[in-house]
């Protein structure tokens, strides 16, 4: 598992009097630390229990749904969490993963306490898997400290990398004109990810069976004729034949067991106590 780096930081125990306190510091300070300490990249690379991770994510997503799913909705009535479910769930998984990694580090688990965040570090950053077309967000370790209750009066919500990216992406908002020789074409679908075929194929199948609206209803399409319809249906059938995945063997249930849920709640309780 490759480390999910969010900056050159380390976590060091900064107080042994009364309730333990942990501070995020630059890695240079770790060389002189005489108390328990760890580089955040080591925590990022820590393998966590997948069932605990899944159970924790489910608990948080249920809480988010109850608390804020109805705050905003599309004109058609779909709530924001339904529309943004996948990126939100992935971001929640990043938070839960880091909390589990922190709690698996014995010095912290045996003496949990509040985290003091790194001054001016953004709370939300970008994962290394981000691309120009798709941004994958993560929580920084200062963001983890904030989740655990640390005050962040001088910490921006977004990391410097994310802020710079936002400025670059909005520098030119004017859409480029379409090529003059594009013309009007018969287009079935356009996507930048091959995995979208699994989503599109059932739609094509419905249209090919005559149970959906013909493609000629799109304003980008010319009025269809019988020959074009036959060719289009044939294309749908070929796509369905080549893109449909083979039936997967039945899998055992991956729902969190009672014991797994209890372990996650015990972990959350320990972290909350910090």
N, C-alpha and C positions, 0 to 999 in steps of 0.2 A: 504494500500500500504506500503510495507516494505521499509525502508530507503536503499539507494544504497550508502553505506559508501565508502569513498575513503581516509580516514585518519582522525585524530583528529584535524580538522581545524575549524576556525571560520572566519567570514567576519566582519570587523569592519571599520567604517568610520574613516579615519585617517587624514583628512584635511577638514577644514571648511572655509578656506581662498581661495577665487577664485573658481576654478573648483573643485568640490568634488573629493576626492580620497578614494578608498576602498582598504584595505589590508587584505590578508589572513594571519592569525596568529594562533599559537597554542591555543588550547581551554583553557589552563591555563590563557592566557592573557584576555580572555573574562570576567573573574570575576572582573577585575579591569577597564574594559572599561566604559567610561562615555559618549560615543557617541553611535549612532545606531550600533547594532551588532546582529549577528545571527550565530548559529552553522550550518555548511554545511550539517549535517545530516537532519536538519529541511528543508533546501532547497531541498535536495534529496527526501524527503518524500512529497513534495508539489504536489498536484494534478494539472495537467495542462489541458487545454482545448484540447480535442482529435482532434477536427477539425483544431484548430490552429497548433497543432503538425503535423498533416498530411500535411497541406498546406506548413508549413515551410520545412518539409522534401522533399516534391516534388520540391520546389524552389531550394533547395541546390543540390539535385540530378541532376536536369536539368543543373545547372551551372557546376557541376563536369563533366557531360557528354560532355558539350560544350568545356570545358577547357582542359580536360586531357584524355578523353576516348580512344583517338587514340595513346597515348604515348607508349603503349605496346600491343602486340597481340600474340595469340597462333599460332603455325605453321599452323593451319587451318584457320586463319584469324579472329578469335573471339577476340574482344578487351577485355582488362583486366577488364573493368567495367562490361561488360556482364558476364564474368566468375565469378567475385567476387561481383555481385550485392547485394546478400542477406546480407553478413557480412558488406559491405560498408554502405548499407541502415540502418542497425541496429546501426552502429557506428554513423552515421549522426543523427539518431533519438535520441541517447544519448546526443549529443551536443545540438540539438534544444530543447530537454526537459529541460536541465539545463538552457539554455538561457531564456526560458519561465518562469521557476521557479524563476530565478533571477529577471526578470522584473515584476513578480507578487508580489514581496516583496515591500511593499509600500515605505519604506525609500529609497531604491535604485531607484525605478521607478520615485519617485518625485525628486531625485537628482542624476541622473546617472553620472558616472565618470569612469575613468580608474581603473582597478584592478591591484594591485601589487601582484605578485605570491609568493608562499612560496618557499624560496631558496632550491634548490636541489630536489624538488619533481618532479617525472616523469610526463610527460604530458598525457600519455596514461596508463591506468591501466586495471585490470581485474574485471569483475563483479562477484558477489558471485555465480551466476548461472553457472559459468564455470565448466567444467569437464576435466578429463584427455584427453578425445577424442575431445572435442570441447571447444575452448577458446572464451568467449564472452567479447569483449572489451568495455571499457567505457572511457570517458574523465575525467580526474581529474579536480579539481577546479583550479589548476594552469594551466591546459590545457585550461579551459574556459577563464582564464585571457589572455593566449597567443592568443586565437582566437579573443579576443577583442583588441588585439594590444600590449600587454605587451611584453617587451623584456625578453628573457629567456637565458641569456648567461651561466648560471650555471645549467640549468635544463635539465636532460636527456630526451630523447623522451619517453622511457619506464620507468614505475615505478620499484622500487626495486623488488616487487613481480614478475613482468613480466620478469625482467632480470634474477632473480634466477630460474624461471621456465624454461626459455630458456636454461640456462646452464645445468639444470638437464636433459632436454629432449634430448640434444645433447651429453650427456656423453657417451652413448653407441649407436652408429649408425649402428652397424653390425646387419643385420637381423638374427633372430633366424632360424635355419634349420627346415624344415617341418618334422612332425612326420613320422617315417619310415613306419608306417602302414597305412598312409593316403590313398594311392592307387589312382586310377582314378575313380572318382564318377560322377554321373549325377547331376549336380548342376544347379538349376534354377536361383537363385539370392542369394546374401549375403548382409546383411545390419545390421547396429547396431541400427536403429531407425524404429519403427513400422510404422511411418507416411510415410516412403518411399514406402509403398505398393501402395499408391495413385498414385505415379509416375510410378512404375513398372508395375502395372496391365494393363494399356493400351498397353504397349509394349508386354506383354504376350498375350493379346487378338489378336494383330496383327499377332504374330507368330502362335498362335493357328488357326487363320483363313487362314494361308498359305500365308500371304502377306509379310512375313519377312524371313530373313535367318534362316534356321533350326539351332537348338542349337548345332548340330554336327560340325558346322563350327568353334567352339571355340577350341583352341589348348588344352584346359583342358578336352575336351570331346572325348570319343572314337567314331568311326564311328557308326552312328545310324542305327538301323534296324527298320522294320515296327512295331514290337511289342513295342519297346522302344518309337518310335514316338507317337504311340497311347496312351501309358501310360503318356508321357510328356504332350500331348495335354489335356488329361483328368485332369492332375494336374493343368494345366493353367486354365481350366474351373472351377475347384473347387476353385482355388484361387480367380478368378474373382467373383464367386458367393458369397464368404465369405468376400472379402475385399472391394468390391465396395460400396461406401457410398450411402445412400438413397438420392434421389434428394432433394436438399434444396429448401425451398420456396423462391420465388423471394424477393430480398432485395431492399430497397430503395437505390438510388444512394448515395454513400459516397464521391463523388467528392467535393472538397472544393467549397463553394459558393463564389460569388463575395465579400460579406461582410466579410466572413472568411478570404479570401485572403488579403483584405484590413487591417483587424485587425493584421494579421501576419506581413504585410509590415510596419504597424505603430510600432509594437513591435521591428522589426528589425531596424527600423530607430532610435528608442529611444536607443537601445543598441549600434548602430553604433555611435551615438552621444557621447557615453561614452568614 
